[in-house]
Amino acid sequence: MRKVPFTMATQHPDSATRFVPVREEPEEAVHSLKKPTQGLGCDEYMVDYMGKLTPYHQIGQIVLRLTQEGLVPGKDVFITPRMVSDFSEEPFRQFMTLFAVLEGIYYSITSTGEQGVLEIVQAMTNTVEELVKCEERANSLFGVVESELKIPRAGKRLRIIPLFEGVSGLLSTREVVTKFAKIANIKDYLRVFLGKSETALLYGHPASALSCKVALSDCQVAAEEAGLDVYPIFGGGSLPFRGHICLENARNFLEEYKGTRTYTIQSGMRYDHGSEKTIELNEMIRSSIKNEAIRFGSDERRRIVASIMIFAKNYLQEISEITKKVMMVAQFVPDQRERILGSEEVRYYRELRNIKDLAAYCPDKNIAQVMEGLETESLKKLPRVIKFTAALYSCGLPPELIGTGNALKEIGEVQGQEWLKHLLHEIFPSLLNDIETATKYYSKGFLVTRRIEKSIENLKSFVTFRELENKYGILVKVAESYIKDLEAGKSTTPSKFAIQIAPGEVSEYLGGSVSANLGKLILDLGKLRGSLG
């Protein structure tokens, strides 16, 4: 049986302290995968072709560098690319990604005899048929490379890791896994990727976390039904909204998302929290990971899904009131990786946010009816989750707070206080800790509508709001004044000041344009939080 990774370093652009150009990513990969005496000690590195300007030769470069360091890709450490899934709209991008994978495999086989790259993450899984066709396509091209370049391929094949995102996608995990295993004739194991972050952007923090927990439970059921091992990858960042995967919260997330086999260690953790904490987190995950997920019975699962719908509905109602302003602020969030611009992101969320599909999972017809009537057109144009999260935090409104207070009140009224107590203490015990962590960045500002204000007041009966740190509050107020001026089209002279961000680091605002200073403010606020978004 192959070694299954515990931690996966990724190329997410969520670091506030460092911009990483693509030319430095091969060295980043090697450093992430080296043992803690020389690197960070991660087991796996994800090369991302989803919305990123990643060179197609990057996988081959990483393979060659690892072999120079005495590490065998596919055996000691793992390289796992993520590629676009929409073959009908972007067939050549998928072909080029597959050939990039095969280049890495060729270098690995010729130098070490090992396959090097074993799996590919397919973003935005829609149907089982799509997964099967993608795996067939990958191995068909593998056959071409084998034939043309005369490489030994006996016993080697590429596998697909389905990525589940969105509430309806995560709730379909059991069905997709069992069907895919049967049609693709998978007998030994299957890795699946559960996307917390994008689901949070689409439906809010509580709905996304609960959907991941249901998916983890369903993975165990699917494993038993299909007669194989299922190894979930939990994709999340270091802020609560995106998973709360950081050293300070390790005991909570290891308990909350137990059943996970691999956790992503994203750029915000590696650069903003630093190498020492990252190494310690890697070691803690490896020694304390809990393979057995919470198992939900059919009645309990149905009630959790009903709660998910209430959380999602309230989040959608509140976020829709401020979408245009959030999008405006997100334009000023600096890119911390080199990305592809264009229609891909719009199409990505268009596919993920399908309210009718979501409403079909809702056991309460009244809630389903309300959700189907929501105006979601503007929400289909949201920025990617890191910019979205950074924009909200920079305006003093942590996204964890949106919709949550009103939803908790409604759950108590509709599903009963006993269920609400069970939900908060047994089903999702770290929710209130996540919310309380986020409250220390709350500063009532121009994004707080009446509905959001009411939700926050309701939330105060569940958690104690922490005091806003003085320097964080100063930066939020300056950012808010810039944003208001930009929104009104005013020409304003930027404020001149300096502020200590960290020991030995003073950030100066002594000149420059309002827009440039706003981008710098957003990064400085991210440094204080420990992640951009």
C-alpha positions as CSV (number, residue, x, y, z in Angstrom):
1,M,0.0,0.0,0.0
2,R,1.3,3.5,-0.9
3,K,2.1,6.1,1.7
4,V,-0.9,8.5,2.0
5,P,0.1,12.1,2.8
6,F,-0.9,13.9,6.0
7,T,-0.2,17.4,4.9
8,M,-0.3,19.1,1.5
9,A,1.4,22.5,0.8
10,T,-0.5,24.5,-1.8
11,Q,0.0,27.5,-4.0
12,H,-3.0,29.5,-2.6
13,P,-2.3,33.3,-2.8
14,D,-3.4,33.9,0.9
15,S,-0.1,35.2,2.3
16,A,0.0,38.8,3.3
17,T,3.8,38.9,3.9
18,R,5.0,37.4,0.6
19,F,4.3,37.5,-3.1
20,V,5.5,34.3,-4.7
21,P,6.3,34.5,-8.4
22,V,6.0,31.4,-10.5
23,R,9.8,31.2,-11.1
24,E,10.3,30.6,-7.3
25,E,7.6,28.0,-7.0
26,P,9.8,25.0,-7.8
27,E,12.2,25.9,-4.9
28,E,9.1,26.6,-2.7
29,A,8.0,23.0,-3.5
30,V,11.3,21.5,-2.6
31,H,11.6,23.5,0.7
32,S,8.0,22.5,1.6
33,L,8.8,18.8,1.1
34,K,12.2,18.6,2.7
35,K,12.5,17.2,6.2
36,P,12.1,19.7,9.0
37,T,15.9,20.0,9.5
38,Q,16.1,21.6,6.0
39,G,12.5,22.4,5.1
40,L,8.9,22.3,6.4
41,G,8.3,18.6,6.4
42,C,5.1,18.5,4.3
43,D,4.3,15.3,2.5
44,E,2.7,16.7,-0.6
45,Y,2.8,19.8,-2.8
46,M,-0.1,20.9,-5.1
47,V,0.8,22.5,-8.4
48,D,-2.2,24.6,-9.2
49,Y,-3.5,25.1,-12.8
50,M,-6.9,26.4,-11.6
51,G,-6.9,30.1,-12.3
52,K,-3.1,30.4,-11.9
53,L,-0.5,31.4,-14.5
54,T,1.5,28.2,-13.7
55,P,4.1,27.2,-16.3
56,Y,3.4,23.8,-17.8
57,H,7.0,22.8,-17.3
58,Q,6.8,23.4,-13.5
59,I,5.9,19.8,-12.6
60,G,9.0,18.5,-14.4
61,Q,11.2,21.2,-12.8
62,I,10.0,20.1,-9.3
63,V,10.6,16.4,-10.1
64,L,14.2,17.1,-11.2
65,R,14.9,19.3,-8.2
66,L,13.6,16.7,-5.8
67,T,15.6,13.9,-7.3
68,Q,18.7,16.2,-7.0
69,E,17.9,16.4,-3.3
70,G,17.7,12.7,-2.9
71,L,13.9,12.6,-2.6
72,V,11.9,10.2,-4.7
73,P,8.6,11.7,-6.0
74,G,5.7,9.3,-5.8
75,K,7.4,7.4,-2.9
76,D,9.0,9.7,-0.4
77,V,7.0,12.8,-1.2
78,F,4.2,13.6,-3.6
79,I,3.4,16.2,-6.3
80,T,-0.3,16.5,-7.0
81,P,-1.6,19.0,-9.6
82,R,-5.0,20.6,-9.7
83,M,-6.5,21.2,-13.2
84,V,-9.5,22.7,-14.7
85,S,-12.4,20.3,-15.1
86,D,-14.5,21.9,-17.8
87,F,-13.3,19.9,-20.9
88,S,-16.2,21.2,-23.0
89,E,-15.1,24.9,-22.6
90,E,-11.3,24.5,-22.2
91,P,-10.2,21.2,-23.7
92,F,-6.7,22.4,-24.6
93,R,-5.9,23.7,-21.1
94,Q,-6.8,20.3,-19.7
95,F,-4.7,18.6,-22.4
96,M,-1.7,20.8,-21.6
97,T,-2.0,20.2,-17.9
98,L,-2.1,16.4,-18.6
99,F,1.0,16.6,-20.7
100,A,2.7,18.7,-18.0
101,V,1.9,15.8,-15.6
102,L,3.3,13.3,-18.0
103,E,6.5,15.3,-18.5
104,G,7.0,15.0,-14.7
105,I,6.2,11.3,-14.8
106,Y,8.7,10.8,-17.6
107,Y,11.5,12.5,-15.7
108,S,10.7,10.5,-12.6
109,I,10.5,7.1,-14.2
110,T,13.8,7.7,-16.1
111,S,15.6,8.8,-13.0
112,T,14.1,6.8,-10.2
113,G,11.9,4.2,-11.7
114,E,8.9,5.6,-9.8
115,Q,5.8,7.1,-11.4
116,G,6.4,10.5,-9.7
117,V,2.9,11.9,-10.1
118,L,0.2,9.5,-9.0
119,E,-2.9,11.6,-9.0
120,I,-4.6,14.8,-10.4
121,V,-7.2,16.9,-8.5
122,Q,-10.1,17.6,-10.8
123,A,-11.7,20.9,-9.8
124,M,-15.5,21.3,-9.6
125,T,-16.7,17.7,-9.9
126,N,-20.1,17.7,-11.5
127,T,-20.8,14.1,-12.7
128,V,-19.4,10.6,-12.3
129,E,-19.2,10.3,-16.1
130,E,-17.0,13.4,-16.2
131,L,-14.6,11.8,-13.7
132,V,-14.4,8.6,-15.6
133,K,-13.8,10.3,-18.9
134,C,-11.1,12.5,-17.4
135,E,-9.3,9.4,-16.0
136,E,-9.6,7.6,-19.3
137,R,-8.3,10.6,-21.1
138,A,-5.3,10.9,-18.8
139,N,-4.3,7.3,-19.2
140,S,-4.8,7.4,-22.9
141,L,-2.3,10.2,-23.2
142,F,-0.1,8.2,-20.8
143,G,-0.1,5.4,-23.3
144,V,1.0,7.8,-26.1
145,V,3.9,9.0,-24.0
146,E,4.8,5.4,-23.2
147,S,4.7,4.4,-26.8
148,E,6.6,7.4,-28.2
149,L,9.3,7.7,-25.5
150,K,9.7,4.0,-24.6
151,I,9.2,4.3,-20.9
152,P,8.3,1.3,-18.8
153,R,4.7,1.6,-17.6
154,A,3.7,-1.8,-16.2
155,G,1.4,-1.4,-13.2
156,K,1.4,2.4,-13.5
157,R,-1.7,4.6,-14.1
158,L,-2.9,8.1,-13.3
159,R,-5.8,8.5,-10.8
160,I,-8.3,11.3,-10.5
161,I,-9.1,13.0,-7.1
162,P,-12.6,14.5,-7.3
163,L,-12.9,17.9,-5.7
164,F,-16.2,18.5,-4.0
165,E,-17.2,22.2,-3.5
166,G,-20.5,24.0,-2.8
167,V,-23.1,22.6,-0.4
168,S,-24.8,20.4,-3.0
169,G,-21.5,19.1,-4.2
170,L,-20.3,18.2,-0.7
171,L,-23.7,16.6,0.1
172,S,-23.4,14.4,-3.0
173,T,-20.1,12.9,-1.9
174,R,-21.4,9.5,-1.0
175,E,-23.3,9.0,-4.2
176,V,-20.4,10.1,-6.4
177,V,-17.8,8.1,-4.6
178,T,-19.7,4.8,-4.7
179,K,-20.7,5.3,-8.4
180,F,-17.2,6.4,-9.4
181,A,-15.5,3.4,-7.6
182,K,-17.9,1.0,-9.3
183,I,-17.7,2.4,-12.9
184,A,-13.9,3.0,-12.7
185,N,-13.4,-0.4,-11.1
186,I,-11.5,1.0,-8.2
187,K,-10.8,-1.8,-5.7
188,D,-8.1,-0.4,-3.3
189,Y,-8.4,3.3,-2.3
190,L,-9.8,6.6,-3.4
191,R,-8.7,10.1,-2.4
192,V,-11.3,12.9,-2.4
193,F,-10.9,16.6,-1.9
194,L,-13.4,18.5,0.2
195,G,-13.3,22.3,-0.5
196,K,-14.1,24.4,2.6
197,S,-13.1,27.8,1.3
198,E,-15.2,28.2,-1.8
199,T,-18.2,26.7,-0.1
200,A,-17.8,29.4,2.7
201,L,-17.7,32.2,0.1
202,L,-20.9,30.8,-1.6
203,Y,-22.9,29.9,1.5
204,G,-21.1,31.1,4.6
205,H,-18.8,29.7,7.3
206,P,-21.3,27.5,9.3
207,A,-23.0,26.0,6.2
208,S,-19.6,25.1,4.6
209,A,-18.2,23.6,7.8
210,L,-21.3,21.5,8.4
211,S,-21.3,20.4,4.8
212,C,-17.7,19.2,5.1
213,K,-18.6,17.3,8.3
214,V,-21.5,15.6,6.6
215,A,-19.2,14.7,3.6
216,L,-16.6,13.2,6.0
217,S,-19.3,11.0,7.5
218,D,-20.6,10.1,4.1
219,C,-17.1,9.2,3.0
220,Q,-16.9,6.5,5.6
221,V,-20.3,5.1,4.6
222,A,-19.2,5.1,0.9
223,A,-16.0,3.3,1.8
224,E,-18.0,0.5,3.4
225,E,-20.4,0.3,0.5
226,A,-17.7,0.3,-2.1
227,G,-15.4,-2.0,-0.2
228,L,-12.3,0.3,-0.3
229,D,-10.5,2.9,1.7
230,V,-11.5,6.6,1.2
231,Y,-8.9,9.2,2.2
232,P,-10.4,12.7,2.4
233,I,-8.3,15.8,1.8
234,F,-9.6,18.8,3.8
235,G,-8.9,22.0,1.8
236,G,-8.7,25.1,4.1
237,G,-6.7,28.1,5.1
238,S,-5.7,29.6,8.4
239,L,-8.5,32.0,9.1
240,P,-11.7,30.6,10.6
241,F,-13.8,31.4,7.5
242,R,-11.5,29.2,5.4
243,G,-11.0,26.3,7.8
244,H,-9.0,27.7,10.7
245,I,-6.0,25.4,10.0
246,C,-3.3,27.0,12.2
247,L,-1.2,25.8,15.1
248,E,-3.2,27.8,17.7
249,N,-6.4,26.0,16.6
250,A,-4.9,22.6,15.9
251,R,-6.7,20.6,18.6
252,N,-10.0,22.1,17.5
253,F,-9.8,21.4,13.8
254,L,-8.3,17.9,14.3
255,E,-11.4,17.1,16.4
256,E,-13.9,19.0,14.3
257,Y,-12.9,17.5,10.9
258,K,-11.8,14.1,12.1
259,G,-12.0,11.5,9.4
260,T,-9.7,13.8,7.3
261,R,-6.5,12.1,6.1
262,T,-4.7,15.1,4.5
263,Y,-4.9,18.8,5.5
264,T,-3.8,21.6,3.3
265,I,-1.0,23.9,4.6
266,Q,-1.5,27.0,2.6
267,S,0.7,30.0,2.0
268,G,-0.8,32.1,4.8
269,M,0.3,29.4,7.3
270,R,3.7,28.9,5.8
271,Y,4.7,32.5,5.4
272,D,2.6,34.6,7.8
273,H,2.7,32.2,10.7
274,G,6.3,31.2,9.9
275,S,8.4,28.1,9.4
276,E,8.6,27.1,13.1
277,K,4.9,27.1,13.6
278,T,4.4,25.3,10.3
279,I,6.8,22.5,11.2
280,E,5.2,22.1,14.6
281,L,1.7,22.0,12.9
282,N,2.9,19.4,10.5
283,E,4.2,17.2,13.3
284,M,1.0,17.7,15.3
285,I,-1.2,16.7,12.4
286,R,0.9,13.6,11.7
287,S,0.9,12.5,15.4
288,S,-2.7,13.4,16.3
289,I,-4.8,12.9,13.2
290,K,-8.1,11.2,13.8
291,N,-9.1,8.8,11.0
292,E,-12.6,7.9,12.3
293,A,-15.2,10.6,11.3
294,I,-18.3,11.3,13.3
295,R,-21.0,9.1,11.9
296,F,-24.4,10.7,11.5
297,G,-27.5,8.6,11.4
298,S,-30.1,9.3,8.7
299,D,-32.4,11.4,11.0
300,E,-29.5,13.4,12.4
301,R,-28.1,14.0,9.0
302,R,-31.5,15.2,7.7
303,R,-31.7,17.7,10.6
304,I,-28.1,18.9,10.0
305,V,-28.9,19.5,6.4
306,A,-32.0,21.5,7.5
307,S,-29.7,23.6,9.7
308,I,-27.2,24.1,6.8
309,M,-30.0,25.5,4.7
310,I,-31.0,28.0,7.4
311,F,-27.4,29.1,7.7
312,A,-27.0,29.4,3.9
313,K,-30.3,31.3,3.5
314,N,-29.4,33.9,6.1
315,Y,-25.9,34.3,4.7
316,L,-27.2,34.8,1.1
317,Q,-29.8,37.3,2.3
318,E,-27.1,39.4,4.1
319,I,-24.2,39.1,1.7
320,S,-26.4,40.1,-1.3
321,E,-27.0,43.5,0.3
322,I,-23.3,44.4,0.2
323,T,-22.0,42.4,-2.8
324,K,-21.2,45.5,-5.0
325,K,-19.2,47.2,-2.2
326,V,-17.3,44.1,-1.5
327,M,-16.4,43.6,-5.2
328,M,-15.2,47.2,-5.3
329,V,-12.9,46.8,-2.4
330,A,-11.7,43.4,-3.7
331,Q,-10.2,45.1,-6.7
332,F,-7.5,46.6,-4.5
333,V,-6.5,43.4,-2.8
334,P,-3.0,42.7,-4.2
335,D,-2.4,39.5,-6.1
336,Q,0.1,37.3,-4.1
337,R,0.5,34.8,-6.9
338,E,0.5,35.2,-10.7
339,R,-3.1,34.5,-11.8
340,I,-5.1,34.2,-15.1
341,L,-7.7,36.9,-15.5
342,G,-10.9,36.6,-17.5
343,S,-14.2,34.7,-17.5
344,E,-12.9,31.5,-15.8
345,E,-13.7,32.7,-12.3
346,V,-17.2,33.9,-13.2
347,R,-17.9,30.6,-14.8
348,Y,-16.5,28.8,-11.8
349,Y,-19.0,30.4,-9.4
350,R,-21.8,30.3,-11.9
351,E,-21.5,26.5,-11.9
352,L,-21.0,26.2,-8.1
353,R,-23.8,28.4,-7.0
354,N,-26.9,26.6,-8.3
355,I,-29.7,27.5,-5.9
356,K,-32.2,25.1,-7.4
357,D,-29.8,22.2,-6.9
358,L,-29.2,23.3,-3.3
359,A,-33.0,23.8,-2.6
360,A,-33.5,20.2,-3.8
361,Y,-31.5,19.0,-0.8
362,C,-33.5,21.0,1.7
363,P,-35.9,18.9,3.8
364,D,-38.0,22.0,4.7
365,K,-40.1,23.1,1.8
366,N,-40.7,26.6,3.2
367,I,-37.0,27.3,3.5
368,A,-36.4,25.8,0.0
369,Q,-39.1,28.1,-1.4
370,V,-37.4,31.2,0.2
371,M,-34.0,30.1,-1.2
372,E,-35.3,29.6,-4.7
373,G,-36.7,33.2,-4.6
374,L,-33.4,34.8,-3.6
375,E,-31.8,37.2,-6.1
376,T,-28.3,35.7,-6.7
377,E,-27.3,37.2,-10.1
378,S,-24.8,39.6,-8.5
379,L,-23.4,36.8,-6.4
380,K,-22.3,35.0,-9.6
381,K,-19.7,37.7,-10.1
382,L,-18.0,37.5,-6.7
383,P,-14.2,37.6,-6.6
384,R,-12.3,34.4,-5.6
385,V,-12.5,33.6,-1.9
386,I,-9.2,35.0,-0.7
387,K,-9.8,38.5,-2.2
388,F,-13.4,38.3,-0.9
389,T,-12.3,37.4,2.6
390,A,-9.5,40.0,2.6
391,A,-12.0,42.7,1.4
392,L,-14.5,42.0,4.2
393,Y,-11.9,41.8,6.9
394,S,-10.3,45.1,5.7
395,C,-13.7,46.8,6.1
396,G,-14.0,45.6,9.7
397,L,-16.6,42.9,8.9
398,P,-15.2,39.4,9.3
399,P,-17.2,37.1,6.9
400,E,-17.7,34.5,9.7
401,L,-20.2,36.9,11.3
402,I,-22.4,37.3,8.2
403,G,-25.7,35.5,8.5
404,T,-24.7,33.5,11.6
405,G,-26.5,35.4,14.4
406,N,-29.9,35.5,12.5
407,A,-29.4,31.8,11.5
408,L,-28.8,30.6,15.1
409,K,-31.9,32.5,16.3
410,E,-34.0,30.9,13.5
411,I,-32.6,27.4,14.1
412,G,-33.7,27.7,17.7
413,E,-37.2,28.9,16.7
414,V,-37.7,26.4,13.8
415,Q,-35.8,23.3,14.9
416,G,-36.0,23.9,18.7
417,Q,-33.7,25.0,21.4
418,E,-32.7,21.4,22.3
419,W,-31.5,20.8,18.7
420,L,-29.6,24.1,18.7
421,K,-27.9,23.1,21.9
422,H,-27.0,19.7,20.4
423,L,-25.7,21.4,17.2
424,L,-23.4,23.8,19.1
425,H,-22.1,21.3,21.6
426,E,-22.1,18.0,19.8
427,I,-22.2,18.5,16.1
428,F,-20.1,21.7,15.6
429,P,-18.5,22.4,19.0
430,S,-15.8,24.8,17.6
431,L,-18.3,27.1,15.8
432,L,-18.5,29.6,18.7
433,N,-14.7,29.5,19.1
434,D,-14.3,30.3,15.4
435,I,-16.8,33.2,15.7
436,E,-15.2,34.6,18.9
437,T,-11.7,34.5,17.1
438,A,-13.2,36.5,14.3
439,T,-14.8,39.1,16.6
440,K,-11.5,40.7,17.5
441,Y,-11.4,42.1,14.0
442,Y,-14.9,43.5,14.0
443,S,-15.3,47.3,13.6
444,K,-18.8,48.5,12.8
445,G,-18.4,50.3,9.5
446,F,-20.1,51.1,6.2
447,L,-20.8,47.5,5.3
448,V,-23.0,46.9,8.3
449,T,-26.6,47.0,7.0
450,R,-29.6,46.9,9.4
451,R,-30.0,43.2,8.7
452,I,-26.3,42.5,9.4
453,E,-26.5,44.6,12.5
454,K,-29.4,42.6,13.8
455,S,-27.6,39.4,13.1
456,I,-24.5,40.6,15.0
457,E,-26.7,41.6,18.0
458,N,-28.2,38.1,17.9
459,L,-24.7,36.7,17.8
460,K,-23.8,38.5,21.0
461,S,-26.1,36.3,23.0
462,F,-23.9,33.3,22.0
463,V,-20.4,34.7,22.1
464,T,-18.5,37.5,23.8
465,F,-17.0,39.9,21.3
466,R,-13.3,40.5,21.8
467,E,-11.9,44.0,22.0
468,L,-10.5,45.4,18.7
469,E,-6.7,45.8,18.8
470,N,-5.8,49.5,18.6
471,K,-3.5,49.4,15.6
472,Y,-5.8,47.1,13.7
473,G,-8.7,49.5,14.4
474,I,-6.6,52.5,13.2
475,L,-5.8,50.7,9.9
476,V,-9.5,49.7,9.3
477,K,-10.6,53.3,9.9
478,V,-8.0,54.7,7.4
479,A,-8.9,52.0,4.9
480,E,-12.6,52.8,5.3
481,S,-12.0,56.5,4.6
482,Y,-10.1,55.7,1.5
483,I,-12.8,53.3,0.3
484,K,-15.6,55.9,0.9
485,D,-13.6,58.5,-1.1
486,L,-12.9,56.1,-4.0
487,E,-16.6,55.0,-4.0
488,A,-17.7,58.7,-4.2
489,G,-15.1,59.5,-6.8
490,K,-13.4,62.0,-4.6
491,S,-9.7,63.1,-5.0
492,T,-8.2,62.9,-1.6
493,T,-4.7,63.4,-0.2
494,P,-3.7,60.2,1.5
495,S,-3.1,60.2,5.3
496,K,0.6,60.4,6.3
497,F,1.5,58.1,9.2
498,A,3.6,55.1,10.3
499,I,2.5,52.1,12.4
500,Q,4.4,49.1,13.9
501,I,3.0,45.9,12.3
502,A,5.4,43.5,14.1
503,P,8.5,43.6,16.2
504,G,11.1,45.2,13.9
505,E,8.6,46.0,11.2
506,V,7.2,49.6,10.8
507,S,4.9,50.3,7.9
508,E,5.1,53.8,6.6
509,Y,2.4,55.7,4.7
510,L,4.2,58.9,3.7
511,G,3.1,59.3,0.0
512,G,1.7,57.5,-3.0
513,S,-1.9,57.3,-4.3
514,V,-5.0,56.4,-2.3
515,S,-5.4,53.2,-4.4
516,A,-1.8,52.1,-3.8
517,N,-2.0,52.9,-0.1
518,L,-5.3,51.0,0.1
519,G,-3.5,47.9,-1.3
520,K,-0.7,48.3,1.2
521,L,-3.3,48.7,4.1
522,I,-5.0,45.5,3.1
523,L,-1.7,43.6,3.2
524,D,-0.8,45.2,6.6
525,L,-4.2,44.2,8.0
526,G,-3.6,40.7,6.7
527,K,-0.2,40.5,8.5
528,L,-1.8,41.4,11.8
529,R,-4.4,38.6,11.2
530,G,-1.9,36.0,10.1
531,S,-3.3,35.6,6.6
532,L,-4.5,37.8,3.8
533,G,-7.7,36.0,3.3
